[in-house]
Amino acid sequence: MTQISFIKKLFLCSMKAVNYLLIVLTGLFLFVACQKELSVESGFAGQIAKGSLLDSGGNCKNITVNGAYIADSTLTSDNYVTVQVNIASGGSYKIVSDAQNGFSFLDSGFLAAGLQTVKLKATGKPIQAKQTTFSIAFDTTFCSFTVTVVSKTPATYALVASGSSCSTATIQGTYSNGTALTAANKVGLQVNVTTPGSYAVTTTTVGGMTFSGTGTFTSPGIQTITLQGSGTPTTVGANIVPVKAGNSNCSFSVNVTAGSTGSNNSINELDSAWQFSSGTNSFHGPFFDVFDTTLNNTYGFVFRGYTQATGDTTIQFGTFSTTPSIVSGATFNSKDSYAAFYYTDVRRHDSTGDKIYVADYSNRTTANTTITISTYSATTKIVTGTFSGTATNIAGTSVPITNGKFRAIVR
């Protein structure tokens, strides 16, 4: 069931219940849902994102290849490329590479103005073990990158360690909380090769960071492999990253500084942003529209954002009251139809619906999310607040919504 059909059904139910505030809530979120459909199909508010893949010198910005690419092996979610794009005007986007050697890369979604990092997912199955070059385009700019596809014949090798630590691990680049890693963020590790062949090493994700590398050893002996970093650091301080290669294990430490985003797990105080958690899962991203409106003498305040790392999920939440202004300290509950909260997978429009989490009047007996307006300045148009409580997941189970925070500029 799509979000629009869901809200239409909710509207009809509200008419039967003659619940005025629910009718207002439905009307506002029907408007939001229609805008969402426009953004998915033809760009946010009919706009297509404009910008460049190039820096001021005309050179391609950071393009980082992640994951192991092995001939005759189907690619997984670990295989992707991160690309930096300077967005001049926000809207919807689609970046697709050409198809080479049996695979390609693509991604689509929404981007706000500014320097953004886009994750292009790999699809297909590499055919030959060789260097494979791809081209991508955005707006009127073009860039290329090369992926190393290795043979399925694996090498025999072991990580060189001193106790539990990787010997002579070399950490390259700077690591700041909330700042995405680039091509400069690498780790060099020593290995002892017994039998030449291909290798593929990928660490687990620690503090928002993953390191991976592939290649081919042509001779035995002590050699150095380079693992490329990806992701965005989330934990300030020493991050111990374990590595496994064959039957050998060791770990290295990456120190993450506080950077400009403040303490760990805090939203960026310099930009419009949102975050929340549900269990062990955490989500964050920017807003692409925050506005207030009045419908049938009922005041509505609507927030719309997306998950920047993937671009395939959106967040929508709002408050509703008869007070025709934003009031600092005001609290609104979804069970009373004074608020609504949706976290949505924009790729899904099947029978199970597209909402990952939802809390509104329709499921008031199993979910209740509370939204609080902490501060609002009529001069700067900046609003801050929190949200938490419970929501219903896609299986219909009540789950916790915690650590919800937001900061935005109201248009």
C-alpha positions in Angstrom: 0.0 0.0 0.0 1.5 3.4 -1.0 1.6 6.2 1.5 -1.1 8.1 -0.5 -3.5 5.2 -0.4 -2.8 4.7 3.3 -3.6 8.3 4.0 -6.7 8.3 1.9 -7.9 5.3 3.9 -7.0 7.1 7.1 -9.0 10.1 5.8 -12.1 8.1 5.2 -11.9 6.5 8.7 -11.5 9.9 10.2 -14.7 11.1 8.5 -16.6 8.2 10.0 -15.2 9.0 13.4 -16.0 12.8 12.8 -12.6 13.6 14.4 -11.9 17.1 13.3 -8.2 17.2 14.3 -7.6 13.9 12.5 -9.2 15.3 9.4 -6.8 18.2 9.6 -3.8 15.9 10.2 -4.8 13.7 7.3 -5.2 16.7 5.0 -1.7 18.1 5.8 0.0 14.8 5.4 -1.9 14.0 2.2 -0.4 17.2 0.9 3.1 16.1 2.1 2.6 12.6 0.6 1.7 14.1 -2.8 4.8 16.2 -2.6 6.8 13.0 -1.8 5.5 11.2 -4.9 6.5 14.2 -7.0 10.0 14.1 -5.5 10.4 10.4 -6.2 9.2 10.6 -9.8 10.1 14.1 -11.0 12.3 15.8 -8.4 11.4 17.6 -5.1 8.7 20.1 -5.9 9.4 19.4 -9.6 13.1 20.2 -9.3 16.1 18.2 -10.5 19.3 18.6 -8.5 22.0 20.7 -10.3 25.7 20.8 -9.6 29.1 19.4 -10.4 31.4 16.4 -9.8 34.4 18.7 -10.2 36.3 20.9 -7.8 37.2 24.5 -8.5 40.3 23.4 -10.5 38.2 21.2 -12.8 39.3 18.0 -11.3 37.0 15.1 -10.2 36.2 15.2 -6.5 36.9 12.2 -4.2 35.7 8.9 -5.6 36.3 5.9 -3.3 35.8 2.2 -4.3 34.5 -0.1 -1.5 34.3 -3.8 -1.2 35.9 -6.8 -2.8 35.4 -7.4 -6.6 36.0 -11.0 -7.5 35.6 -12.5 -10.9 32.4 -14.7 -11.4 31.1 -13.6 -7.9 27.8 -11.8 -7.5 28.3 -8.3 -5.9 26.6 -7.5 -2.6 25.7 -4.5 -0.5 29.4 -4.3 0.5 30.2 -3.3 -3.0 29.7 0.4 -3.7 31.4 3.7 -4.7 31.2 6.9 -2.8 31.2 10.1 -4.9 31.4 13.7 -3.7 29.0 16.1 -5.5 28.8 19.9 -5.1 25.1 20.6 -5.3 24.2 24.1 -6.5 20.4 23.7 -6.2 18.7 20.8 -4.4 16.3 18.3 -5.8 16.1 14.7 -7.0 19.1 13.0 -8.7 20.1 9.9 -10.5 23.7 8.9 -11.1 24.4 5.8 -13.2 27.7 4.5 -14.5 28.2 2.7 -17.7 28.2 -1.1 -17.6 31.6 -2.7 -17.9 32.9 -6.2 -17.4 29.5 -7.5 -16.2 28.6 -4.9 -13.6 27.7 -1.2 -13.0 26.9 1.3 -10.3 23.9 3.5 -9.6 22.0 5.5 -7.0 19.0 8.0 -6.9 17.2 10.1 -4.3 17.2 13.6 -3.0 20.1 16.0 -2.4 20.1 19.4 -0.6 22.4 22.2 -1.7 26.1 22.0 -0.6 28.9 19.4 -0.8 27.2 16.0 -0.5 28.5 12.4 -0.6 26.6 9.9 -2.7 26.8 6.1 -2.4 26.5 4.3 -5.8 25.6 0.7 -5.3 27.1 -2.0 -7.5 25.0 -4.5 -9.4 25.9 -7.5 -11.5 28.8 -10.0 -11.5 32.3 -9.2 -12.7 33.4 -11.4 -15.6 37.2 -11.1 -15.8 39.9 -10.4 -13.3 41.3 -7.0 -14.6 41.3 -3.3 -14.0 37.9 -2.0 -15.0 37.2 1.7 -15.6 33.7 3.3 -15.3 32.4 6.7 -16.3 29.7 8.6 -14.4 27.9 11.9 -15.2 26.0 14.5 -13.1 24.4 17.5 -14.6 27.0 18.5 -17.3 30.1 17.1 -15.6 31.8 13.7 -16.1 34.3 11.6 -14.1 35.8 8.2 -14.2 37.1 5.6 -11.7 38.8 2.2 -11.8 37.8 -1.0 -10.0 40.3 -3.8 -9.5 38.6 -7.2 -10.2 40.7 -10.1 -8.8 40.8 -13.8 -9.6 38.8 -16.4 -7.7 42.1 -18.2 -7.1 42.9 -17.0 -3.5 46.3 -16.4 -2.1 47.6 -18.0 1.1 48.7 -15.3 3.5 48.5 -14.1 7.1 48.4 -10.7 8.8 51.7 -9.8 10.6 50.8 -9.1 14.2 52.3 -8.3 17.5 50.0 -9.8 20.1 46.5 -8.7 19.1 47.7 -5.6 17.3 48.5 -5.4 13.6 52.3 -4.8 13.3 53.4 -1.5 11.8 49.8 -0.5 10.9 50.0 2.9 9.1 47.0 5.1 9.5 46.6 7.8 6.8 44.4 10.8 6.6 42.4 12.7 9.3 39.4 11.4 11.1 36.7 13.8 12.5 33.4 13.0 14.0 30.6 13.6 11.5 32.9 14.1 8.5 32.7 11.5 5.7 36.0 9.7 4.9 37.7 10.3 1.6 40.3 8.7 -0.6 42.9 10.1 1.8 41.7 7.8 4.6 43.6 4.6 4.3 45.4 2.0 6.5 48.5 0.0 5.4 48.9 -3.5 6.9 51.8 -6.0 6.6 51.0 -9.6 5.5 53.2 -12.7 5.0 52.3 -14.3 1.7 52.9 -18.0 1.3 51.1 -18.7 -2.0 50.6 -15.9 -4.6 47.0 -15.2 -5.7 44.2 -12.8 -5.1 43.1 -11.3 -1.8 40.1 -9.4 -0.5 40.0 -7.9 3.0 37.1 -6.1 4.6 36.8 -5.0 8.2 33.6 -4.9 10.3 32.1 -1.5 10.7 33.4 0.3 13.9 32.3 3.8 14.8 30.7 4.3 11.4 33.9 3.3 9.6 34.8 0.4 7.3 38.1 -0.4 5.7 38.6 -2.7 2.7 41.0 -3.6 -0.1 41.5 -6.1 -2.9 44.4 -7.1 -5.1 46.8 -9.8 -6.3 50.0 -11.1 -4.8 52.5 -12.1 -7.5 55.2 -13.4 -5.2 55.6 -14.8 -1.7 57.1 -12.9 1.3 56.3 -9.9 3.5 54.2 -7.4 1.7 52.0 -4.4 2.5 48.3 -4.2 1.6 46.3 -0.9 1.6 42.7 -0.8 3.0 40.6 2.1 1.9 38.4 3.8 4.5 34.7 4.6 3.9 31.7 5.8 6.0 31.4 8.6 8.5 33.0 8.5 12.0 30.4 8.6 14.8 32.5 7.9 17.9 35.1 10.3 19.3 38.4 8.8 20.6 40.2 5.6 19.9 38.3 3.2 17.6 39.7 -0.3 17.7 39.1 -1.9 14.3 39.5 -5.8 14.0 40.8 -7.3 10.8 40.4 -11.0 9.7 42.3 -12.5 6.8 42.2 -16.3 6.4 42.9 -17.8 9.8 44.8 -14.7 11.1 43.4 -11.8 13.1 44.7 -8.5 14.5 43.4 -5.0 15.1 44.4 -1.4 14.6 43.4 1.9 16.3 41.9 4.9 14.5 41.7 8.1 16.6 38.6 10.3 15.8 38.6 13.9 16.9 35.5 15.9 17.9 35.5 17.9 14.7 32.7 20.5 14.2 29.8 18.3 15.0 30.1 18.4 18.8 30.0 15.4 21.1 29.3 11.9 19.9 25.8 11.2 18.7 24.9 14.9 18.5 23.3 16.5 15.5 25.4 19.1 13.5 24.8 22.4 15.3 25.8 24.3 12.2 23.2 22.9 9.8 19.6 21.7 9.6 19.6 18.1 10.7 17.7 15.3 12.4 18.5 12.0 14.1 16.9 9.2 16.1 17.4 5.6 17.2 15.3 2.5 17.4 17.0 -0.2 19.4 20.5 -0.7 18.0 19.7 1.1 14.8 20.5 4.8 14.4 19.5 7.2 11.6 20.3 10.7 10.7 20.3 13.2 7.8 19.4 16.7 6.6 16.0 18.3 6.0 15.0 19.3 2.5 11.9 21.2 3.6 10.5 22.5 6.9 7.4 24.7 6.8 4.3 25.8 8.7 0.8 26.2 7.3 -2.8 26.7 8.4 -5.6 24.4 7.2 -9.2 24.9 8.3 -8.0 27.2 11.2 -5.7 24.5 12.5 -2.0 25.2 12.6 0.4 22.7 11.2 4.2 22.4 11.4 5.8 19.9 9.0 9.3 18.5 8.8 10.6 16.6 5.8 14.1 15.1 5.5 16.0 12.1 4.1 18.9 9.8 5.0 21.9 11.3 3.3 24.1 8.2 3.5 21.7 6.1 1.3 19.2 8.6 -0.2 16.5 5.9 -0.3 14.7 6.7 3.0 12.7 9.8 4.0 11.5 11.1 7.4 8.3 13.1 7.9 6.9 14.3 11.1 4.6 17.2 12.2 2.6 18.9 14.9 -0.9 20.3 14.9 -2.7 22.7 17.2 -5.3 25.5 17.3 -2.6 28.0 18.4 -1.6 29.9 15.2 2.1 30.0 16.0 5.2 28.0 17.0 5.4 27.9 20.8 8.7 27.0 22.5 8.2 24.2 25.0 5.1 22.9 23.4 4.6 19.1 23.4 2.5 17.1 21.0 1.4 13.4 21.1 0.5 11.2 18.1 -2.0 9.2 20.1 -4.1 12.4 20.5 -3.9 13.2 16.8 -1.8 16.3 17.6 1.3 14.8 15.9 2.4 12.2 13.3 5.7 10.5 12.6 6.7 8.5 9.5 10.1 7.0 8.5 9.7 5.6 4.9 11.5 3.5 2.4 10.9 5.4 -0.9 11.8 2.3 -3.0 8.9 0.2 -1.7 5.4 0.4 -3.0 4.3 -3.2 -2.5 1.5 -4.9 -0.5 3.5 -4.6 2.8 3.6 -0.8 2.5 6.6 1.5 2.5 6.7 2.7 6.1 9.6 1.5 8.2 8.2 3.2 11.3 4.9 5.0 11.8 3.1 6.7 14.7 -0.1 8.5 14.1 -3.8 8.4 15.1 -4.4 5.2 13.1 -2.2 3.1 15.4 -2.7 5.1 18.6 -3.3 1.9 20.7 0.1 0.4 19.8 2.3 3.5 19.2 2.8 7.0 20.6 5.5 9.4 19.5 5.9 12.7 21.4 7.3 15.7 19.6 8.6 18.7 21.7 9.5 22.1 20.3 12.4 23.1 22.5 13.2 26.5 21.0 12.1 28.8 18.2 13.3 32.2 17.1 11.0 34.3 14.9 14.0 36.4 13.9 16.3 33.6 12.7 13.5 31.1 11.9 15.5 28.4 13.6 13.6 25.7 15.5 15.1 22.9 17.7 13.4 20.1 19.4 13.2 16.4 20.4 11.0 13.4 19.7 10.7 10.0 21.3 8.2 7.3 22.3 7.1 4.2 20.3 6.2 3.5 16.7 4.9 0.5 14.7 7.4 -1.2 12.4 6.7 -2.8 9.0 5.7 -6.0 10.8 3.1 -4.2 12.9 5.2 -4.5 16.1 5.6 -1.7 18.5 9.3 -0.5 18.7 11.0 2.3 20.7 11.9 5.6 19.1 14.7 7.2 21.2 17.3 10.1 21.1 15.2 12.0 18.5 16.6 15.5 17.9 16.2 18.1 15.2 17.3 21.6 14.3 16.0 23.3 11.2 15.4 26.6 9.4 11.7 27.2 8.7 10.9 28.5 5.3 
